[in-house]
Amino acid sequence: MSLYDDAVLVLKAYEDQGDLRQAYVDHLAAHPDGMWKACGAGHITASALVIDPSRARVLLTLHRKLQMWLQMGGHCEPEDTSLRAAALREATEESGVTGLTLLPGGPVRLDRHPIPAPCHWHYDVQYAVLAPPGAVQAISDESLDLRWFAYDEVAGVADESVVRLLEATRARL
């Protein structure tokens, strides 16, 4: 199965955020290249919120280009076999933590946000992952910093999209 086909199946099975979910499905139907960064109308991205083993903190990255505290995530790559695999790869690469485990049940949220031209939208499919006991993070080239934040600290450092992702993740946990 192609990554495109996987994305369509995942999105059609996702039961929340009906209008936004349909916008994702419509985008892919209109843009066969909608999985890839080269699609000027926007493209699917995959991200994951990293939860510590005690389920009391999240690991956020201070994104180098955006200068914002965000969950780990980014563009799908040709070697990704599924959205889950893309989200797990991105979380592992950007956090440096090995042994991350995706929460069961598919995406936690969807978040569509504008980005500068030449592309116009990121259609982010957001997952959550649990870090293993003793997890050690390592800053990637895409990050200025990595830091664990208690749940009640997130709203003070991150934007609403991260806060909504945390709320949805906590409800899933």
C-alpha positions in Angstrom: 0.0 0.0 0.0 1.3 3.5 -0.8 1.7 6.2 1.7 -1.0 8.2 -0.1 -3.4 5.2 0.1 -2.6 4.8 3.8 -3.3 8.5 4.4 -6.7 8.3 2.8 -7.6 5.2 4.8 -6.4 6.7 8.1 -8.3 10.0 7.4 -11.5 8.2 6.4 -11.4 6.1 9.6 -10.7 9.2 11.9 -13.9 9.9 13.7 -13.4 13.4 15.1 -13.1 16.9 13.6 -15.5 16.0 10.7 -15.3 19.1 8.6 -11.5 19.4 8.9 -11.1 15.6 8.3 -13.2 16.0 5.1 -11.0 19.0 4.0 -7.9 16.6 4.3 -9.7 13.9 2.3 -10.8 16.5 -0.4 -7.3 17.9 -0.6 -5.8 14.5 -1.3 -8.5 13.7 -3.8 -7.7 17.0 -5.7 -3.9 16.6 -5.3 -2.3 13.2 -6.0 1.0 14.8 -4.9 -0.6 16.1 -1.7 1.6 14.0 0.5 4.8 15.8 -0.6 6.4 19.1 0.2 6.5 19.9 -3.5 2.7 20.2 -3.7 2.1 24.0 -3.8 -1.5 23.8 -2.6 -0.3 22.3 0.7 0.7 18.9 1.9 0.2 16.3 4.6 2.7 16.3 7.5 3.0 14.0 10.4 3.8 14.9 14.0 3.8 13.3 17.5 3.6 14.7 21.0 6.2 12.9 23.2 4.9 11.9 26.6 7.2 10.9 29.4 6.8 7.4 31.0 5.1 8.9 34.1 2.5 10.6 31.8 3.1 13.9 33.6 5.3 15.8 31.1 5.7 16.4 27.4 8.9 16.9 25.4 8.8 19.9 23.1 11.3 21.2 20.6 12.2 24.9 20.1 11.9 24.8 16.3 14.9 26.4 14.7 13.1 28.2 11.8 9.8 29.0 13.6 11.3 29.9 17.0 8.3 28.3 18.7 7.9 25.4 21.1 6.2 22.6 19.2 5.7 18.8 19.1 8.0 16.8 17.0 7.0 16.5 13.3 7.5 17.3 9.7 7.3 16.2 6.1 6.5 12.7 4.9 9.4 11.0 3.1 9.4 8.5 0.3 10.6 5.7 2.6 7.6 6.2 5.0 5.2 3.3 4.7 2.4 4.9 6.7 1.4 8.1 8.5 2.1 6.3 11.8 5.6 5.5 10.5 6.2 9.1 9.4 5.1 10.4 12.8 7.3 7.9 14.7 10.3 8.6 12.5 9.9 12.4 12.9 9.5 12.1 16.7 12.6 9.8 17.0 14.7 12.0 14.7 13.8 15.3 16.4 13.8 14.1 20.0 16.8 11.7 19.8 14.8 9.3 22.0 14.8 5.7 20.9 12.1 3.2 21.7 9.2 5.6 21.4 5.8 3.8 21.3 2.8 5.2 19.4 -0.4 5.4 21.4 -3.0 3.0 19.9 -6.0 4.2 18.1 -4.7 6.3 15.2 -4.3 10.1 15.1 -5.0 12.1 18.2 -5.9 15.3 16.2 -5.7 17.1 12.9 -4.3 20.6 12.6 -4.3 22.6 9.4 -2.1 25.7 9.5 -0.8 28.2 6.9 2.8 28.3 6.0 4.7 30.7 3.8 4.8 30.4 0.0 5.5 28.6 -2.2 3.3 26.2 -0.3 0.2 27.4 1.5 -0.9 24.8 4.0 0.4 22.0 6.3 -2.3 19.4 6.8 -0.8 17.9 10.0 -1.9 14.5 11.2 -1.0 14.4 14.9 -0.2 11.4 16.9 1.2 10.9 20.5 4.0 8.6 21.6 5.2 7.4 24.9 8.9 7.6 25.8 10.5 4.6 27.5 11.8 4.7 31.0 15.2 6.4 31.2 14.6 8.2 27.9 17.5 10.5 27.0 16.7 13.3 24.5 19.2 14.8 22.0 18.8 18.1 20.1 18.6 17.7 16.3 19.7 20.1 13.6 16.1 21.3 13.3 15.9 22.4 17.0 17.4 25.1 19.1 16.4 23.3 22.3 14.5 20.3 23.7 12.8 20.5 27.1 10.4 18.5 29.2 7.4 20.5 30.3 4.8 19.6 32.9 1.3 19.6 31.4 0.3 22.8 33.2 3.4 24.6 31.8 2.6 24.0 28.1 0.1 26.8 27.7 2.7 29.3 28.9 5.3 28.3 26.3 3.4 26.9 23.3 0.6 28.0 21.0 -3.0 26.8 21.0 -2.4 24.0 18.5 0.0 22.3 20.9 -2.3 22.9 23.9 -5.2 21.3 21.9 -2.9 18.4 21.0 -2.0 17.9 24.7 -5.6 18.1 25.8 -6.6 15.5 23.2 -3.7 13.3 24.1 -4.6 13.4 27.8 -8.1 12.4 27.0 -6.8 9.5 25.0 -4.5 8.4 27.9 
